Amino acid sequence: MIIQPNPIRILLVDDDPLILFTLEKVIHMHRDLQVVGSMRNGHDALAFLQETKPDVVLLDIEMPFMNGIEFLQHIQSLHPAIIVILLTTFEKEHYVIEGLTRGARSYLLKTATFEYLDQNIRDALKGSFIMPARIAIKLSAFLQTKKDYREQSLSPLFFQTYGLTRAEQQVVSLLGKRFSNAEIAEQLQVQVGTVKNSLVIIFEKLHIRNRQEAIVLIESQLG
């Protein structure tokens, strides 16, 4: 008698009912894969996750109540053994960075075919890292840009000229590296609102109107 292995248990989390329906249909075609639940937002999915403890979570990023990045943080804190595959239409670099640094195993696009979804799930469980080529190219270019800016720094004279406080200097340095408000907040371990308020003051001190003008000014100092 041949004993069949237990199927890979999968939780789907996406606010698009059509995507959920399609994923269920694709996964249902494979005997070694099983959908244990379909949730429309991160808040409900987190409660469901506590009860079912699936092997894999296919996770959207932009959802109501609790987005995918926030949900991913909870998973890593409560159930780090669960494999998370981000599944989204978004190709923005900061989504890739945030998702991967918070423990996502793979990053797949909804715009791509689901033809290899079953194998991607199996590969992720085996420790493989999956990312579409065009996402990898964008990510590589983005990280190189970050690296180039990290290798340079503003002079103390620049900060003194504009009367920037130590906290404001940190914000300006990260702004010059093209960090988003959320990334700056994470680096400095403050609220995003605090960063936004600091930028208002910084823009006034630098005699500029917006983020783009700030970056132009900072780059002129680095060049």
N, C-alpha and C positions, 0 to 999 in steps of 0.2 A: 504494500500500500504506500503510495506516494503522498507525503504530507506537504500540502501547499503552504508556503510561507505567508505570514500575515501581510496583508496589503499595506502600502504606504498610506497613512491617514493624512488627509489634506484639508485645511481650512481655507476657504476663499473669502477675501475681504475686499469689497469693491462697491462703490455707490451706484454703479451702472448695472441695472438688471439684465441688460442684453449681454454684457460681458460675463456676468455670473452664469447666465444660461448657457452661453457658448463654452465656457470653461468646464462646466459640469458635463456637457455633452462630449467634449473631447476626452476628458479624464475617464468618463464612464466606459469608453471603448477599450480600456486597458484593465485586465483583471488584477494586476498587482497595485493598482491605484484606487483609492476610495475617498470620495468627498464626504467629510463628516459634518460640514456645515457651510452655509453661505451667509455672510453678514454684510450689511450695507454701510456700516460705519465702525470706526475703531473702538468707540465706547462699548457698543454691544458685543463686538468681537472679543474684547478683553474679558468680559464676564463669561462668554461662551468658552473661551480658551482655557480658563481656570478649570472648567468641568471636563473638557474633552482631551486636553493636552495632545494635540496632533503632532505628527512628525514634521510636517511642512506647512508653512503659511504662504499663500500667494497673496501679496499685499499691494493694494493701490496706494498712491501717495496723497492726492488731494481728495479728501472726504470731509463730510460735516462732523461736528462734535469733537472728533479726535482724528487728526490726519495720520498718514502712514508713518511719518518720521517719529511722531510722539508715541504711536503704538509700538513701533520697533524698539524704542527705548524701554518701554514697559516689559516687552518680551525678553529683552536681554537681561533685565534686572530680575525678573521672576522665573523665567524658563530659558536660560541661555542655550540649552541643548536643542531647542526647536530651530529648525532651518527656515530662514526667511528669504523668499524670492520676491523682489520688488517687480511689480508688473504695472507699467504706466505708459501713457502717451507722451510724457514729458521727457525732453532731452536736455533740460537745463543742467549745467555743470554742478551747481550747488546742490541739486537734488541727488545727483550721483555721489558727490562727496559726502553729504550728510548721511545718505543711506548706507554707504559702504563703511564709513567710519563708525557707524553705530551697529555694525554687525551683520548687515544683509549679505547673503552668500552669492546672490546673482542679481542681475539687473536686466529685465527683459522688456521689450516694447510691445504695446498692444497693437501697434501698426504693423508689426511683423506677423508672419503666419504662425499658427499654433501647431504646425506640423511636427515640430520637434519638442513640444512642451513636455511630453512624457519622459523623454530621454534627458531633458534639462533637469527635471525633478530628480531623476535617479542619480544623475551626475552630481548634483548639488549635495545629495545625501552621502555620496562617496567622497566629498571634500573638494570636488572640482569647482572652479569659479567660472561663471558664465556671463559674458557681456557681448552684445552685438559689436561688430567691427567699427561701425561709425561712432558708437558711443565711446569705444576705447580710444579712437583717434581724437575725438573732442576732449576727452578727459586728459589725454597725454599733453595736448596743446595747452589746456587750462593749467595743469600742474607746472608746465614749463614756464608759463607766464608768472605764476606765483613764485616759482624758484628764482626767476630773474629779479623780481622785485624784492624778495627776501634777502638777496645778496647785497642790496644797497640800503643805505639809511640816510635820513635827513641829518643835517648838521645841527649842533646845539645852538648855533647863531640864528638859524631859521626860527627855532622855537622861541628864542629870546626876543627876536625882532617883533614877533606878533604877540608876545606876552601870553603864551600858552602854558597852562598849568601842567603838572606831571601827568594827570589823568587825561587831559586834552591831548597831550603829546602822544600818548598811547593810542588814542582813537585816530589821530591824524596818521600815524605810522601804519596802522592797519588799513585805513582808508586808502593810503597810497599803494598798498598791496592789492587793492581792489576787492577787499573783503566786503561782503554785504553787511547790513545792519545786524542781521541775525548772527553772522559769523563773528563780527566784532564783539557782540554781546557774549557769545560763547567763550571767546578767547579771554575776555576781561572778567567773565563770570558776573555779569550784571544783566539787568532787564533790557529788552530791546527799546523800551520807552526811554530808558536812561541814555542810551546811545543816541536816540533821535533828539533828545533835549540837548545833549552835548554838541551835536552837530549844528544845531541852530546857533549856539553861542560861538562855536568855532568858525562858522561861515561869516559871522559878523566880525570877528577878530581878523579874519583873513581878507575881509572886504570883498567877498564873493557872494554869489546868490544860491549856488546849488552844488551838488556832489560832483558833477562833471567839471565845473570850473575849479573845484578843489583839486581834483585829480590832475588837471592840466597844470595847475600851479605847483603841485608836489612833484610831478614828473619833470618840470623845468628845473627844479632844485636838484633832482637826482641826476639829470643829464649833464 
